[in-house]
Amino acid sequence: MRLVLEQELTTPEAARRLAISDKTLANWVFRARHGRLAGLGETRRPVTELEAEVSRLKRELAEARMERDILKKATAYFAKAQLPGTH
């Protein structure tokens, strides 16, 4: 937020530097400018152990899928290189 409010960067540039969504940063800047930043990120209820576990498993699954896709591409690349006449 300070990148936008104090250093006068554009919201898209600041979001890119912070590796977050433009919309998220724009929302934070809007709330800061209107004095409504307090309470941002507060949840209405605590996250249950089950919800935390589901979230962790979803992250693990996404990572495993990404690794699988990389391995598939690498396998195809090396298999193609092994074929006669493809040097």
Residue frames as a rotation matrix with the C-alpha (Angstrom) as fourth column:
MET 1
0.568 0.823 0.000 0.00
0.823 -0.568 0.000 0.00
0.000 0.000 -1.000 0.00
ARG 2
0.407 -0.480 -0.777 2.81
0.204 -0.781 0.590 2.37
-0.890 -0.399 -0.220 0.82
LEU 3
-0.610 -0.625 0.487 4.19
0.592 0.049 0.804 1.88
-0.526 0.779 0.340 -2.67
VAL 4
-0.154 0.664 0.732 0.97
0.876 -0.251 0.412 3.40
0.457 0.705 -0.543 -4.01
LEU 5
0.767 0.606 -0.209 0.17
0.625 -0.633 0.458 5.92
0.145 -0.482 -0.864 -1.28
GLU 6
0.650 -0.566 -0.507 3.65
0.097 -0.601 0.794 7.20
-0.754 -0.565 -0.336 -0.43
GLN 7
-0.420 -0.902 0.103 5.89
0.183 0.028 0.983 6.32
-0.889 0.431 0.153 -3.36
GLU 8
0.127 0.644 -0.755 3.15
-0.597 -0.558 -0.576 7.05
-0.792 0.523 0.314 -5.91
LEU 9
-0.948 -0.315 0.049 3.56
-0.173 0.639 0.750 3.89
-0.267 0.702 -0.660 -7.97
THR 10
-0.234 0.895 -0.379 0.58
-0.847 0.003 0.531 2.76
0.477 0.446 0.758 -9.99
THR 11
0.320 0.455 0.831 -1.50
-0.818 0.575 0.000 0.01
-0.477 -0.680 0.556 -8.45
PRO 12
0.981 0.044 -0.190 -0.62
-0.142 0.828 -0.542 -2.52
0.134 0.559 0.818 -11.19
GLU 13
0.211 -0.976 -0.049 3.12
-0.305 -0.018 -0.952 -1.80
0.929 0.215 -0.302 -10.82
ALA 14
-0.285 -0.273 0.919 3.02
-0.948 -0.061 -0.312 -2.06
0.141 -0.960 -0.242 -7.03
ALA 15
0.642 0.597 0.481 0.96
-0.647 0.759 -0.078 -5.27
-0.412 -0.261 0.873 -7.23
ARG 16
0.811 -0.414 -0.413 3.48
-0.106 0.591 -0.800 -6.76
0.575 0.693 0.436 -9.66
ARG 17
-0.160 -0.934 0.320 6.37
-0.555 -0.183 -0.811 -5.89
0.816 -0.308 -0.489 -7.35
LEU 18
-0.330 0.122 0.936 4.54
-0.922 0.170 -0.347 -7.45
-0.201 -0.978 0.057 -4.40
ALA 19
-0.902 0.014 -0.432 3.38
-0.196 0.878 0.436 -10.47
0.386 0.478 -0.789 -6.43
ILE 20
-0.607 0.795 -0.005 -0.27
0.342 0.256 -0.904 -9.96
-0.717 -0.550 -0.427 -5.47
SER 21
-0.121 0.695 0.709 -3.47
0.993 0.083 0.087 -9.31
0.002 0.715 -0.700 -7.40
ASP 22
-0.819 -0.092 0.566 -4.12
0.234 -0.955 0.184 -5.80
0.523 0.283 0.804 -8.72
LYS 23
0.096 0.976 0.195 -7.66
0.003 -0.196 0.981 -6.02
0.995 -0.093 -0.022 -7.36
THR 24
0.431 -0.003 -0.902 -6.50
0.847 0.347 0.403 -7.00
0.312 -0.938 0.152 -3.88
LEU 25
-0.592 -0.740 -0.321 -4.07
0.800 -0.588 -0.118 -4.09
-0.101 -0.327 0.940 -3.68
ALA 26
-0.666 0.410 0.623 -6.64
0.053 -0.807 0.588 -1.67
0.744 0.425 0.516 -5.12
ASN 27
0.433 0.849 -0.303 -9.09
0.349 0.152 0.925 -2.77
0.831 -0.506 -0.231 -2.42
TRP 28
0.158 -0.458 -0.875 -6.50
0.987 0.040 0.157 -2.21
-0.037 -0.888 0.458 0.32
VAL 29
-0.849 -0.493 0.191 -5.58
0.513 -0.855 0.071 1.23
0.128 0.158 0.979 -1.04
PHE 30
-0.254 0.851 0.459 -9.26
0.046 -0.463 0.885 2.21
0.966 0.246 0.078 -1.29
ARG 31
0.590 0.498 -0.636 -9.87
0.600 0.257 0.758 1.11
0.541 -0.828 -0.147 2.31
ALA 32
-0.239 -0.764 -0.599 -6.75
0.962 -0.271 -0.038 2.92
-0.133 -0.585 0.800 3.53
ARG 33
-0.852 -0.096 0.515 -7.78
0.284 -0.911 0.300 6.15
0.440 0.402 0.803 1.80
HIS 34
-0.033 0.942 0.334 -11.25
-0.246 -0.332 0.911 5.96
0.969 -0.052 0.242 3.36
GLY 35
-0.446 -0.256 0.858 -10.06
-0.850 -0.178 -0.495 5.02
0.280 -0.950 -0.138 6.87
ARG 36
0.617 0.750 0.239 -11.50
-0.785 0.607 0.120 1.53
-0.055 -0.261 0.964 6.71
LEU 37
-0.016 -0.716 -0.698 -8.32
-0.571 0.579 -0.582 -0.53
0.821 0.389 -0.419 6.77
ALA 38
-0.681 -0.174 0.712 -8.77
-0.722 0.320 -0.613 -1.61
-0.121 -0.931 -0.343 10.40
GLY 39
0.140 0.747 0.650 -10.38
-0.521 0.614 -0.593 -5.01
-0.842 -0.256 0.475 10.47
LEU 40
0.476 -0.042 -0.878 -9.05
-0.848 0.241 -0.471 -6.02
0.232 0.970 0.079 7.07
GLY 41
-0.376 -0.631 -0.678 -8.18
-0.471 0.761 -0.447 -9.69
0.798 0.152 -0.584 7.19
GLU 42
-0.715 0.207 0.667 -10.22
-0.611 0.278 -0.741 -10.40
-0.340 -0.938 -0.072 10.28
THR 43
-0.761 0.491 -0.425 -12.40
0.053 0.699 0.713 -13.43
0.647 0.520 -0.558 9.93
ARG 44
0.006 0.871 0.491 -15.87
-0.743 -0.325 0.585 -13.68
0.669 -0.368 0.646 11.31
ARG 45
0.887 0.220 0.406 -15.10
-0.439 0.673 0.595 -17.05
-0.142 -0.706 0.694 12.90
PRO 46
-0.074 -0.969 0.234 -11.99
-0.756 0.208 0.620 -19.07
-0.650 -0.131 -0.749 13.53
VAL 47
0.074 -0.007 -0.997 -10.97
-0.848 0.526 -0.067 -21.61
0.525 0.850 0.033 10.92
THR 48
0.794 0.251 0.553 -11.63
-0.526 0.740 0.419 -25.16
-0.304 -0.624 0.720 12.06
GLU 49
-0.180 -0.881 0.438 -8.94
-0.449 0.470 0.760 -27.85
-0.875 -0.060 -0.480 12.01
LEU 50
0.115 0.319 0.941 -10.82
0.611 0.724 -0.320 -29.60
-0.783 0.612 -0.112 9.22
GLU 51
0.967 0.256 -0.001 -10.90
0.170 -0.646 -0.744 -26.44
-0.191 0.720 -0.668 7.07
ALA 52
0.408 -0.896 -0.174 -7.19
-0.784 -0.442 0.436 -25.89
-0.468 -0.041 -0.883 7.65
GLU 53
-0.264 -0.479 0.837 -6.47
-0.039 0.873 0.487 -29.50
-0.964 0.095 -0.249 6.67
VAL 54
0.539 0.533 0.652 -8.58
0.653 0.225 -0.723 -29.20
-0.532 0.816 -0.227 3.51
SER 55
0.929 -0.228 -0.291 -6.72
-0.329 -0.867 -0.374 -26.03
-0.167 0.444 -0.881 2.56
ARG 56
0.022 -0.978 0.205 -3.34
-0.708 0.130 0.694 -27.70
-0.706 -0.161 -0.690 3.15
LEU 57
-0.142 -0.019 0.990 -4.34
0.354 0.933 0.069 -30.73
-0.924 0.360 -0.126 1.09
LYS 58
0.858 0.471 0.204 -5.56
0.375 -0.305 -0.875 -28.54
-0.350 0.828 -0.439 -1.77
ARG 59
0.612 -0.716 -0.336 -2.18
-0.739 -0.669 0.081 -26.76
-0.283 0.199 -0.938 -1.84
GLU 60
-0.268 -0.729 0.630 -0.35
-0.404 0.679 0.613 -30.12
-0.875 -0.090 -0.476 -1.82
LEU 61
0.251 0.453 0.855 -2.55
0.572 0.643 -0.508 -31.44
-0.781 0.617 -0.098 -4.63
ALA 62
0.977 0.095 -0.192 -1.94
-0.074 -0.690 -0.720 -28.36
-0.201 0.717 -0.667 -6.76
GLU 63
0.215 -0.973 -0.081 1.81
-0.872 -0.229 0.434 -28.72
-0.440 -0.023 -0.898 -6.22
ALA 64
-0.266 -0.277 0.923 1.73
-0.007 0.958 0.286 -32.44
-0.964 0.070 -0.257 -7.05
ARG 65
0.656 0.571 0.493 -0.22
0.510 0.145 -0.848 -31.75
-0.556 0.808 -0.196 -10.25
MET 66
0.826 -0.416 -0.380 2.28
-0.541 -0.773 -0.330 -29.09
-0.157 0.478 -0.864 -11.28
GLU 67
-0.155 -0.929 0.336 5.19
-0.721 0.339 0.604 -31.46
-0.675 -0.148 -0.722 -10.64
ARG 68
0.033 0.264 0.964 3.43
0.347 0.901 -0.259 -34.20
-0.937 0.343 -0.062 -12.60
ASP 69
0.926 0.373 0.052 2.89
0.194 -0.356 -0.914 -31.90
-0.323 0.857 -0.402 -15.57
ILE 70
0.452 -0.847 -0.278 6.55
-0.854 -0.501 0.137 -30.87
-0.256 0.175 -0.951 -15.54
LEU 71
-0.335 -0.588 0.736 7.64
-0.378 0.799 0.467 -34.50
-0.863 -0.122 -0.490 -15.45
LYS 72
0.451 0.571 0.686 5.30
0.456 0.513 -0.727 -35.37
-0.768 0.640 -0.029 -18.33
LYS 73
0.960 -0.095 -0.263 6.78
-0.259 -0.659 -0.706 -32.61
-0.107 0.746 -0.657 -20.46
ALA 74
0.089 -0.993 0.074 10.34
-0.910 -0.051 0.412 -33.60
-0.405 -0.104 -0.908 -19.56
THR 75
-0.148 -0.078 0.986 9.63
0.022 0.996 0.082 -37.25
-0.989 0.033 -0.146 -20.36
ALA 76
0.780 0.496 0.381 8.14
0.402 0.070 -0.913 -36.33
-0.480 0.865 -0.145 -23.74
TYR 77
0.754 -0.557 -0.347 11.10
-0.647 -0.720 -0.251 -34.06
-0.110 0.414 -0.904 -24.50
PHE 78
-0.208 -0.915 0.346 13.71
-0.798 0.363 0.480 -36.71
-0.565 -0.177 -0.806 -23.68
ALA 79
0.097 0.315 0.944 11.75
0.267 0.906 -0.329 -39.47
-0.959 0.284 0.004 -25.42
LYS 80
0.964 0.260 -0.048 11.65
0.048 -0.348 -0.936 -37.35
-0.260 0.901 -0.348 -28.57
ALA 81
0.411 -0.891 -0.190 15.43
-0.900 -0.430 0.070 -36.77
-0.144 0.142 -0.979 -28.32
GLN 82
-0.251 -0.511 0.822 16.01
-0.446 0.815 0.370 -40.53
-0.859 -0.274 -0.432 -28.13
LEU 83
0.702 0.587 0.404 14.17
0.100 0.480 -0.872 -41.29
-0.705 0.652 0.278 -31.38
PRO 84
-0.252 -0.836 0.487 16.47
0.705 0.186 0.684 -42.06
-0.663 0.516 0.543 -34.32
GLY 85
-0.374 0.000 0.928 16.87
0.859 -0.379 0.346 -39.20
0.351 0.926 0.142 -36.76
THR 86
0.720 0.665 0.197 15.73
0.525 -0.709 0.471 -36.47
0.453 -0.236 -0.860 -34.35
HIS 87
0.039 -0.796 -0.605 19.16
0.959 -0.140 0.246 -35.20
-0.280 -0.589 0.758 -33.32
